């Protein structure tokens, strides 16, 4: 396996996924620094040499640096991997962008769409960088695919995709991030990767609701299949390559998130199906379930784009209009028959 000679990589966000990515990089000898905004949490990471709060039981490489100083993390970094929740993404990126060097490669590993602006994370970065004199040299990219943080930290085989508008940039990042157990494919379809990554979380909530209601495997398979059709419909309307949705970031991540017990979004749906209310569910969760906020963004986006998305519409009604889960399923099943 060829390897791109990597300089310093800054991983921005020390939740479970950011920590897992930092462990992959530092474990293969890439100079890596892991940033988080909470000084107390970062101090605990540095002291314990593991993330006991979000990813316990997996010790850090001695080479992994920990900091809560954003300028220290970003300055002189050749690659920056953004792993902060979508609702805080813009604020963090605005803070770090003055420290960016010419030619820096920025990888978004976040699966969400910003509320209000309805922008993907690369679009948010383009918006923030609009007045930055270095913007023409900065390379934006996306990392996505079926990848639970715990399994990556365990060293279990995982395959993901990194996309850049220029395939040569994607190939360079592929070699920086890729290992024998963390297999990275290169692609060019940024918008397809981002749309599939964000919207699959909503379908996972729907699949969880179905499971929580006890509707069985047939129902779950139908939701995954028809959910993929809705995701593809939206992606193509936004200029994505339809083939992306049958790949790792599309079908791969959708199947994982809709069926895996480690899925936070499926867990939200399960609890909704079992009769719990959303505020209570979110209060009990330690980590962010991106699909909840993304549902609102996508509901606004589908209205703006005029895209028919009945499953995602019902998830929105359940999350934001307090619609009964069983009624939502009935409304889905009693719609007019369609041609597939």
N, C-alpha and C positions, 0 to 999 in steps of 0.2 A: 504493500500500500504506500503510494507516494505521500509525502508530507510537506505541506506549506510551512516554511520557517515562520513561526509566529512570534511577534513581539508581545507586549503586554496586552492582556484582555481584561476589560472591566465588566463584571456582571452586576447589573444595577437591579437590586431587588433580592432580598435574602429570605424569601419564603421557601416553600418546599421545592418548587421548580427551579428557581434561581440557584438555590443551593446545589441541586442535582447537576445542573449544567456546569457550575463552578467546579464541582468534584470531577466531572468528566475531563474538563480542560486541565486542571491542575494535576490530575492523576496521570496524564500523558506528558507532563513536563512543560506545559504552556504556562508562562508567568501570568498568574491570575489573581485578581483582587475582587472580593465580594463586598458590595456596598449595601447598606440598609440605613433607613432614616432614623431608626430608633437606637440611640446611643447605648442604652441599657442592654438591648437585645444583642447588638454587635459586640459589646463587651463580654457578654455571656458566650457568644460564638468563639471569640478569641481565647477565652479562658478554658472552655470545655472542649474546644477543637471538634465540636459537632453541633448540629442544630437540634438541640433537645426539644425545642418548642414545635418545630414544623417537620423535622425529618430525623427523629431520634434513632440512635443505634448505628449511625454510619460515620466513622471518624474521618476527619479531613486529612488530606495530604499535608505534610509539614510545609510545603511550598505555598499553600493557599493563604493569601493575605486577607485580613478583615479590616474594614474601615467604616466609619459613619461620616467621613469627610468626602463630600462629592467631588470637590476639586482634586483632592488627592487620588481618588479612584480614576477620574476621567483624564486628567492631564497626562499627556504622552502615551495614552492608550491607542493602539493601532486598531483594535476591535472593541466595540462596546455592545454588549448584549443586554437589551432592555427587557426586564422581567418584573415589571411593576403592574398592578391591576389597571385596567383600562380607565377607570374613573380618576386615577391619580397620575396617569401617564403624561399628560400634557404639562402639568405643573412640574414634575420631576425633569422632564426633557427641557423645559424652559430654563430651569436652574443650571443644567449641565452644559447646554449648548455653547456658552461663551468659552468653555475649556477645550472644545473640540479642535484637534489638529487637522491640517490639510490631509485629504485622502483617507480619513478615518472610515472604517466600515462599521455600520450600525445595523445590528440584527435585532429585529423585534420578535420576541418569543411569547407574545401576549395574544390571547384569543378573545378579542372583544371589539366592539364598535362604540365609539364615544357617544354618549347621550348628547342631545341638542345639536351638535354639529353633524352627527351621523357619519363621521369620518372613521376610516380604518386607522390603525396605528401608524402605518407609513404615511398616510395622508396627513395625520396630525403632525408628524415630524416635518413633512414638506411645508406645512403651514407655519410652523415655528421657525424653520430655517429660511423662510422667504427673504428676510433682510440680513441674513448672515453672509458676509463676503466670501466665506469658504464653501458655500452651499454647492457649487458646481463640482467640487472635487469630492464631496462626501457621498459615499455609497450606501444606499438603504436596501435592506433585505429582510426576509421573513424566514423564521424557523418554525416548522409545524409538522405534526404527525402524531400517530398513536403512541403516547409516551407518558405513562404515570411516573411521577418523580421517584416514588419509592422503588420501583423496579429498576429504574436507571441507576439509582444509588446502590442497589444490590448487585449491579453488574450483569443484569439479565439482558439478553439480546434485544435490541430496540432498533427500529428503522424510522428515520424522519426525513424531511425534505427541507433544503434551504433554497430559497428563490431570490434571484436578483434580476433586474431588467437586462443586464449584460451577463450572459452565461459564464464568461470568463471569471467574473467576480464571484459567481456562485461556486465555481470549481475551486477557487482559492479558499473560500470559507468552508467548503466541503472537506478539504484536507486539514484545515485547522481544527474543526470540531469532530471530525470522524475518527473512530477507533474500530478495533475488531468487533467490539460488542455494541457500539453506538454507530450504526451504519447511516451515513448521510447521503442522500441523493440530491442532485442539483437540478434546478428548474428555473424557468423565466417568468412564470405567471404569478406575480405578486398578488394581484387582486383576487385571483382564484384561491390561492393559499389562505389569504386573510378571511375571505367570505366563508369558505368551508370550515375553517378553524373556529370562527365565531359562532356560526349558526348551528353547528352540530351540538353545541351546549344546550340550545333550546330544545332540539329534538330529544336530547338525553333527559331533559326534565319531563318531556311528554312520555318517554319510555318508562321512566321511573313512576310516573303517575299511573300508567297502565299496570305496571307490576304491583304497585301499592294497592290497587283496586282488585288485584287477583285475576286479571284478564288473561294471563297465560302467554305462552311463547308465540302462538300465532299472531296475537295482537302486537306483541313487541316487534316481530319481524315485519309486519305490515307498516308499523310506524317508522321503522328504520328505512324501509324501502321508499315509502311515500315522502318521508322527511328528506331523503336524499334528492328526490325529484324537486322538492320545493327549494332546497339549497341551490341546486344546479340552475333552476329557473332564475333565481335572484342573481347568481353569479354571472350567468350569461348576459343578463340584462345590464350588468355593470361592466361588461367587456371581458369577462374571464374566458379561458379556454375550457370547453366542456370536458375535455379529457382529464383535467385536474381533479374533477370530482369523483373519478373512479380510482384515484391514487391514494397515497398514504394520508395526505391531509384531508381528503374527502371521505371516501368509504372507510378507509382504515381507521381514522380517528373517530368517525361516527360509530362504527361497530364497537370500538373499545369503550367509548364514553357511555353508550347506551346499555352495555352489558356488564361492564366491570364494576366490581364491588368497591374499588378505590375511587370511583367517579363521584365528585362532589355534586355535580349537577343532577346525576341520576338519583343521588341520595336525597336531594331537595324534592324531586318528584315523588320518590317513594313515600316520604313523610307526608306530602300533600295528599297522595292517594289514600294514605292511612287515616286521614282526617285532621292532621295538624294544620295550624295556620302559619302563613309565611313569616310574620314577624317573630314568632316563637322559634321557628326553624332556623332563621338567620341568626338569632340571638345565641342559639346553642352551638353554632358552627364556629370553629376556630379560624378557618381559612375562607377565602372568597370563592363563591360559586358565580363565575363570570356570566353564566347564562341568564341570571335574574335581571341584571342591568341590561344585558344585550337584548333581551326580549323587548324592552321598551324601545331601544334604538331601532331594532329591525321592524317593529310595528310601524314606527314613523317612516322608515325607509321604504317598506312595501307600499305604503300609501303614496309616498312621493313618486315611486317608480311605477306604480300601477301593476304590481306583481301579485298574482293570486297565491296565497300561502295559508291554506285553511288550518293546518296543524299548528303553525306558529301563531295564528290568530287566536286559536282556542287556548294556547298556553298563556298568551297575553291576557285574555279574559280571566283566566284563573288567578294569575299573579297580581294583576292590577285592578281587576273589577270584581274580585272575590266571587267568581263564578264557581258553582259546585262542580267538582271533578267529573262525577258521573254524568251530569247534564252536558258537560263539554264533550264527552265521548259520544253520547247519544246524538248530539248535534252534528258531530263529524260523520257518524255512520248513516245518518238519515238524510245526508245531502243528496242532491240529484245524481244519478249514476253517470259515470264519465267513461270516456275512452282513455285507456292507459297511454 
